[in-house]
Amino acid sequence: MANHKSSLKRIRSNEAKAEKNRYQLKTTRTFIKRLKNTADKKEAETLLKEVSSMIDKLAKKNIIHKNNAAHKKSKLTKLVSGIGAAKTAAPAKTAAPKKATTTKAASAKAPAAK
């Protein structure tokens, strides 16, 4: 246990800050889930702006790492840009069947005639 008044105050303030950070992180996670479950393109775009701002604030306050924030924003941007495209995309072409592979015996060279 700390012996100084300043140490005791620091412990109390750290606990308060940690609780606030937890709340902000949890709120951001909730908004991310809401964004992932959105099917409407316009609603998703407005939510993306809000969520991106929240993620930036978390990174600025070192609640999450800046690379983690960049990763999350990138994934969410791809998700939102693909919402309308998934419905209008043409079906993918099927791949051509692979040729049968030859065995070692069939591919071995015949001895040269002299």
One Martini backbone bead per residue (centre of mass of N, CA, C, O) as a GRO file, in nm:
protein
  114
    1MET     BB    1   0.099   0.035   0.019
    2ALA     BB    2   0.071   0.353   0.009
    3ASN     BB    3   0.216   0.649   0.188
    4HIS     BB    4   0.126   0.874   0.001
    5LYS     BB    5  -0.096   1.103  -0.103
    6SER     BB    6  -0.017   1.111  -0.403
    7SER     BB    7  -0.037   0.805  -0.448
    8LEU     BB    8  -0.336   0.773  -0.377
    9LYS     BB    9  -0.439   0.967  -0.591
   10ARG     BB   10  -0.320   0.822  -0.835
   11ILE     BB   11  -0.482   0.561  -0.801
   12ARG     BB   12  -0.763   0.689  -0.825
   13SER     BB   13  -0.722   0.822  -1.107
   14ASN     BB   14  -0.650   0.562  -1.263
   15GLU     BB   15  -0.919   0.419  -1.218
   16ALA     BB   16  -1.095   0.632  -1.357
   17LYS     BB   17  -0.953   0.623  -1.635
   18ALA     BB   18  -0.993   0.320  -1.691
   19GLU     BB   19  -1.301   0.329  -1.694
   20LYS     BB   20  -1.330   0.530  -1.926
   21ASN     BB   21  -1.175   0.363  -2.138
   22ARG     BB   22  -1.359   0.116  -2.131
   23TYR     BB   23  -1.613   0.262  -2.223
   24GLN     BB   24  -1.506   0.364  -2.498
   25LEU     BB   25  -1.432   0.085  -2.614
   26LYS     BB   26  -1.713  -0.047  -2.589
   27THR     BB   27  -1.865   0.158  -2.762
   28THR     BB   28  -1.705   0.111  -3.020
   29ARG     BB   29  -1.771  -0.191  -3.050
   30THR     BB   30  -2.074  -0.150  -3.083
   31PHE     BB   31  -2.056   0.023  -3.344
   32ILE     BB   32  -1.913  -0.191  -3.513
   33LYS     BB   33  -2.139  -0.400  -3.503
   34ARG     BB   34  -2.353  -0.217  -3.628
   35LEU     BB   35  -2.202  -0.180  -3.897
   36LYS     BB   36  -2.183  -0.487  -3.978
   37ASN     BB   37  -2.520  -0.511  -3.970
   38THR     BB   38  -2.542  -0.328  -4.209
   39ALA     BB   39  -2.725  -0.290  -4.531
   40ASP     BB   40  -2.716   0.012  -4.564
   41LYS     BB   41  -2.520   0.232  -4.729
   42LYS     BB   42  -2.578   0.513  -4.600
   43GLU     BB   43  -2.569   0.425  -4.305
   44ALA     BB   44  -2.281   0.311  -4.317
   45GLU     BB   45  -2.136   0.578  -4.389
   46THR     BB   46  -2.217   0.733  -4.132
   47LEU     BB   47  -2.102   0.526  -3.932
   48LEU     BB   48  -1.809   0.534  -4.032
   49LYS     BB   49  -1.745   0.821  -3.945
   50GLU     BB   50  -1.800   0.777  -3.645
   51VAL     BB   51  -1.609   0.534  -3.596
   52SER     BB   52  -1.346   0.666  -3.694
   53SER     BB   53  -1.344   0.883  -3.478
   54MET     BB   54  -1.335   0.693  -3.235
   55ILE     BB   55  -1.072   0.548  -3.312
   56ASP     BB   56  -0.891   0.799  -3.317
   57LYS     BB   57  -0.930   0.871  -3.018
   58LEU     BB   58  -0.810   0.610  -2.904
   59ALA     BB   59  -0.527   0.649  -3.033
   60LYS     BB   60  -0.460   0.929  -2.912
   61LYS     BB   61  -0.497   0.800  -2.602
   62ASN     BB   62  -0.370   0.503  -2.600
   63ILE     BB   63  -0.585   0.263  -2.600
   64ILE     BB   64  -0.487   0.217  -2.886
   65HIS     BB   65  -0.315   0.137  -3.144
   66LYS     BB   66  -0.248   0.287  -3.443
   67ASN     BB   67  -0.246   0.023  -3.615
   68ASN     BB   68  -0.512  -0.085  -3.512
   69ALA     BB   69  -0.680   0.150  -3.616
   70ALA     BB   70  -0.606   0.122  -3.915
   71HIS     BB   71  -0.712  -0.163  -3.949
   72LYS     BB   72  -1.007  -0.115  -3.872
   73LYS     BB   73  -1.068   0.106  -4.084
   74SER     BB   74  -1.001  -0.063  -4.333
   75LYS     BB   75  -1.206  -0.293  -4.291
   76LEU     BB   76  -1.460  -0.109  -4.280
   77THR     BB   77  -1.427   0.022  -4.558
   78LYS     BB   78  -1.448  -0.240  -4.719
   79LEU     BB   79  -1.724  -0.321  -4.617
   80VAL     BB   80  -1.881  -0.070  -4.720
   81SER     BB   81  -1.790  -0.086  -5.025
   82GLY     BB   82  -1.927  -0.394  -5.046
   83ILE     BB   83  -2.233  -0.370  -5.012
   84GLY     BB   84  -2.328  -0.295  -5.311
   85ALA     BB   85  -2.138  -0.495  -5.478
   86ALA     BB   86  -2.249  -0.778  -5.393
   87LYS     BB   87  -2.525  -0.754  -5.556
   88THR     BB   88  -2.394  -0.656  -5.857
   89ALA     BB   89  -2.220  -0.884  -5.901
   90ALA     BB   90  -2.086  -1.103  -6.093
   91PRO     BB   91  -2.039  -1.410  -6.155
   92ALA     BB   92  -1.803  -1.626  -6.123
   93LYS     BB   93  -1.579  -1.796  -6.277
   94THR     BB   94  -1.494  -2.099  -6.360
   95ALA     BB   95  -1.257  -2.316  -6.334
   96ALA     BB   96  -1.046  -2.492  -6.497
   97PRO     BB   97  -0.955  -2.791  -6.540
   98LYS     BB   98  -0.714  -2.992  -6.457
   99LYS     BB   99  -0.454  -3.153  -6.550
  100ALA     BB  100  -0.312  -3.436  -6.570
  101THR     BB  101  -0.071  -3.598  -6.413
  102THR     BB  102   0.234  -3.728  -6.440
  103THR     BB  103   0.435  -3.979  -6.412
  104LYS     BB  104   0.753  -4.085  -6.380
  105ALA     BB  105   0.748  -4.314  -6.591
  106ALA     BB  106   0.625  -4.143  -6.831
  107SER     BB  107   0.856  -3.903  -6.808
  108ALA     BB  108   1.075  -4.075  -6.878
  109LYS     BB  109   1.348  -4.120  -7.054
  110ALA     BB  110   1.466  -4.256  -7.321
  111PRO     BB  111   1.706  -4.419  -7.448
  112ALA     BB  112   1.955  -4.361  -7.652
  113ALA     BB  113   2.040  -4.414  -7.974
  114LYS     BB  114   2.343  -4.538  -8.162
   0.00000   0.00000   0.00000
